[in-house]
Amino acid sequence: MNVFVVNCGSSSLKYQLIDVDTEKVIAKGLCERIGIDGKLTHKPAGKKAVEKELPMKDHKSAVSYVLEALTDQDFGVIKNLSAIDAVGHRIVHGGEKFAKSVIITDEVLEAIEECNDLAPLHNPANLIGVSACKALMPEVPMVAVFDTAFHQTMPKEAYLYGIPYEYYDRYKIRKYGFHGTSHSYVSKRLIELLGKEGKESKVIICHLGNGSSVCAVKNGVSVDTSMGFTPLDGLIMGTRSGSIDPAVVQFLANKLDCSLDEVLTILNKKSGVEGVSGVSSDFRDLDKASMEGNERAKTALDMFAYHTARYIGAYAAVMNGVDAIAFTAGIGENNSKIRKAVCDYLGYLGMEIDDLANDKKGEEIKISTDDSKVGVYVVPTNEELAIARETVELLG
């Protein structure tokens, strides 16, 4: 069975075609600059990537080009579109309406659209991708997999804010959490590695990338996570501030004589480790600058490790213990210095790191010693495979 996994942004479209029987990627690629000019990068498994400048006026034309690439005589991977058995769509926000993945129907599309004001930059683009695929493959079943769904198991004490309850009732202002597909995939794999399937388990997942979040998973379900009403909350990130005193927003608006929207742009796009360091949001640049004596770059890295360790400590308290921690995503999988810096804060948990194992990059590995009371692992995430699995499970 072949599942076409689609992840639409406002001007981009990432995709993979996955043979779910073998869980191998048959082809993957990216459409960029949709609505501007257009570029397709298509990578068949085992072959060189193909790059093409193509006029992509909208997402429907981008999907059309992708399907042509998949069936192309020279670099295609399937004979025709009948080889695509299902489509799995990443949808950022499902609000409280969706606690799990669903088969897409007209009613589902209406419900997703009702969540647009909760994710105005993402959900409309996701829906455009669904519409484009439905127009070109009307008979192919499609599934929506939500970034927020995994966290719908959080208890009220974790997801409610200390504001008048009527704002939750009326506007659904609450913590939703994000990166749910990744947290679900990695936590399941970590529980497997611990041999705790079907047993009581307490694990913490650190999804560390340009956007970062930490999640507490008890007995296989999310009980708390660092991102909140939006992905701006929680850890300091590449360009996002993470959690700050809400009064800072008003203070900056007054001092800079700017609107609230302009302050939020600063907090989303000009803050984080880039704003603190003045160097970059890329941790490789920060590592280099720090080694060259840049104190602000070092401070940004120290802040990132400190904030991550703080959330781990909080979630160990929330779950009354922790069996294991997993690092994942770009930084979590590849930056051994950050992993070590985070774990150095956690000696009180009886955690000990194997420095030789920790030097490895981008592979699934246990990086704690055998004597460590808490296991520490690197578990590469695979959101596309998770979406494909969810799709197959729903469609049987």
N, C-alpha and C positions, 0 to 999 in steps of 0.2 A: 504494500500500500504506500503510495506517494502522497505526502502532505506538503503543500505550498504554504510556507510561513511568511506572512507579510507584516511589516512594521512601518507604517506611514508617519512621516513627520510633515511639517507645514510645507516644506519644499524638497523633501527627500523621501525615498522609499528603499528600505533594506529588505532583502528577501533571501530565503533558502528553500531549496527543494530537498526534502528528506525522505529517504526510504525507511519507513518506520519499522519494517521487519528486521533490518540490520542496524538501524539507527545511524546510518551513514549519510553524510551530506553529498548529494549528487551534484548540486551546483549552488552557488550563492552569488550575491552581487548587491550593487547599490546604484540607485538613480539619484543624481544630485541636480540642484538648480532647476527644479521643476517650476514652470511658470516664468522662468527667466530665459534660459536657452536650452540647457539639458545635457547631461553626460551620463552614460551607462557604463558601469564596470561590471563585467560578467565573468565569473570564475568557475568553469566546469571542474569537477574533481579530477585531479591528476593531470590537468592541462594548464597552459598559461592563461592568464587573465586577458580578456578582450575588452578594449576600451573604445567607446564610440561617442562622438559628439552628435546628439540627436535633438531635434526640436520637440521639446516636451511642454506643450502649452498647459497641460493639466495632468492630474494623476491617472486619468483613464488612458491617456496616450503613453504615460510611463509604464503602466501595467501592460499595455499592448506590446511595447518594445521588449519588455522582459519575457513575455510569453513567446514572442518571435525568436528571442535569443535561446530560450529553452528548447525550441523545436527546430533551430537552424540546422541545415545539413552539415555544415562544417564544424561548428562548435556547440551544437545543441546536445542535449542529454536524453531527450525523449522524442519519439516519432511524431506524436501529436498530443493535443490537449486532453484527450481521453485518458492519458496516462496519469493525469492529476486527479486523485481520488477525493481530495478534500482541501480546504483552505483554512488555515488558522490565523486569525488576526489578533495582534496585540492591541488592546484597548487600555489606555492609561487609567481612566477613572470609571468605576462602576457605582460609586456612591454606596449607599446602603441597599440599593436595589439588587446587587449581585454579590453573593457570597461564594460563588463558584463560576466556572466557565459554563457557557450556554451555547446551544445551537442558535444561530442567528435567524430570526424571523422578523417580520415587519414590526411586531409588537416589541421585540427586543431592541430594534433600531430606534424606536420612539423613546424607549426607556433610557437608552444610552444618550440620546440627544438631550433628554431632560437633565443629564449630568454635565452638560457642556459648560455651564457657568462655574462648575467646580474645577474644570481643567480647560479653560478657554483657548489655550495654545496647543493642546494635544488632542482632545476628543474630536473636535471638528475635522482635523486632519485624518485621524483614524477612521472616521465615518466616510470620508471621501475615498479612502482606500477600499473600504467594504463596498461602496457603491460602484467603484471602478471595476472591481473583480466580479461583482454580480452582473454587471452589464456585459462583460466579456465571457463569463462562464456561468450563465444563469442556471444550469442544471447541477452544478457542483455544490455539495453541502459545505456550509461555512460555519466556523465556530469563533466566538469571541472569548479571548482569555484576558482577564483584567489584572492590572498591576496591583489594584487595591484589594482584590477578593481574598487573598490569603490572610489579610489582617482583619477580616470581618469577625474573627473569633475573639478579638480582644474584649475583655470585660469593660463594663461602663467606667469603672474607676480608672482605667487606663486611657480610654478614648475621649472622655468628656473633659471640657475645659472649665475653669472656674469663672464662668460668666453666667449671666441670667439664663436659666434653663430654657426660657422661651425662645432664645436664639438658636438653640439646638432643635427644638420642636419646629420652629418656623423656617429656619434657613439651613438646617443640618450642619451647623458649624461644630466640628469635632475633629479629632485625629483620625485620619484615614490610613496613612502609611503608604509607602510605594516600594518599588523593587520587589513586589510580592512574588512574581514568577521566579526570580532568582533566589529569594529566601526559601521558597518552597522547594525548589530543585536541590539546593545545596544542603538544606536541613535534612531532607530525605536521604541524601547520599551519606551525610555524616552519621545519621542514625544507623544506616547499614554498616558503615565502617566500625561503629562501636558494638555491633551485634545486638542492638537494642530494639529491633523491629518488634512491635507488639508489646513492648515493655515500657515501663516508666522511663522517661528520658528528659533531661534538661540541657539544652544546647543553645549557644549564642552564635549568630551568624554576623560577620562583619563584611558587608558588601562595600568595598572601598575602591572608588574610582573618582572620576571628575565630579560625579554625584555620588554621595556616600550615605549609607544608613546601617544601623545595627538593629538586630531583631532577636528578641527572646522567644524561643520555641520550646514549649513544654508539652511533652507527650505528643509531639508531632504537629501542634497547632500554635499559631502566633498568639502570644499573650501581651506583647508590647513591642513597639518599634520607635525609632528615633525621629523619622519624618512625621509630619503632622497633617494639618489641614491642606498644606501644600508641600512640595519637595524642598522648600526653603528652610524648613525647621530641622533641628537636630544638630548633626556634626558640622563643623566648619568644612567647606568643600573647596572645589577648584576655584569657582568664582562666586559661590553663595556663602553668605555670612554664617548660616546656621542659626541656632537659637540666640536671641538677644533680648534685652529688656524692651518690651513694646514701646515704652516712652521714648526710646531712641529715635523711632520713626518721626514722631512729632517734633522732637528736638532738632533733628536734621532738616526737616521741612522748613522750620522757622529760621534756622541759621543760614541755610542755603537759599532761602526764598524760592522754594520749588514745591511742586505738587507731591501728593502722596504717591502717585504713580511713578514719578521721577525718583523718589526715595527707594521704592521697591525695585526699580531698575538697577539702582546702585547696589542694593543688597543682593540681587540675583546675579548680576553680570559684572560687577566691578569690585566685589568683596572677596571673601574667602582667602585662601592662601595667596592668590594673586594680589589682592588688595593689601594684605599684610606685608608681603615680601616686596612688592613693587617690581617683581621679576617676571613671574609667569604662573599659570595655573598647572603647568606640566611639572610633575614631581621630579622628573629627570633633570629639568633645568634647575629646580630648587636644590637638588642634591649637589649638582655641580657648583652652583653659586655658594652654597653653604661650605663646601670643602675649600672654596677660594676665599673664605673669610667673611662672606656677606652675612651680617648678624640678623638682618630682617628675614632672610631666607631661612636661616636656622630657627628663628623664632616661629615662623609659619609651620615648619616641620614639627617642632616641639608641640605647638598648639594642636596640630592634627592628631598626634599620638596621644596627647593628654586627654583630649575630648573623647577619643575612641575608648581609651581605658576607663574613663569616667562612666560611659554608658555600659560598658561590660560589667563594671562593679555594681552599678545600679540594678542591672538585670539579674545578676547573680543573687542580689538581695530579694528582688521581686519573686524569683523562683525558689528562694531558700536553698540555693546551691546551683552548681553547674557541673555537668559531666565533661563537656568538651566545647571548644571554640573553633570555628572555622573562619579562615580568611579567604575572600574571593574577590572577583572583578580585577580590573587592570592593576591597581596598586596592591590590593590584597594578595594577588597571585604572583606579583613580580618584584615587589619592593621589600627585600629582606630587612633593610634597616628600619623601615616603619613597623614591620611585624615585631622585630626585636624591641624597639622602643616602646611599643604598646605593652608587650608582655613583661617588660621590666617593671611596670607598675603593679603587676599582678602576683608578685611573689607570695603575698599573704594568702592566696588561694592554693599555695603549694605547687605553683606552676614552675616548671623548669624547661628551658629551651635547649634543644640539640643544635648548636651553632652550625655544624656541618650540614645537617639536613635543612636548616633554615636558609642556607646559601642557595638552594635550588630555586629555580624560577619556572613558573607556568606549568607545574605538574602536580598531580595529586600526591600528597606526601604528608606523613606525620612528622611534625617538626618539634614535638616535645620529647623529652627523655622517657625511658620506661619507668623511671621513678616518679615522674610528674603526677601529682594527684588529679590534675585536670589535663585531659588530652588537648593538644593544639594541632590543627591540621590546616593544610592548604587544599581547598577543593575548588577547582576551576568551575565556574558557572557555565551554564549552557541554556540560556533562555529560549532559544529557538527550538531546541530539542524538547524542552519542557512544554512549549506550546504545541508541538507536534504530538507529544504523548497525551496531553489533555484533549486534543482534537480526536485522536483515535479512541480514547476511553469513552468520550461522549457518543461517538458514532458507532461504537461497537465493532 
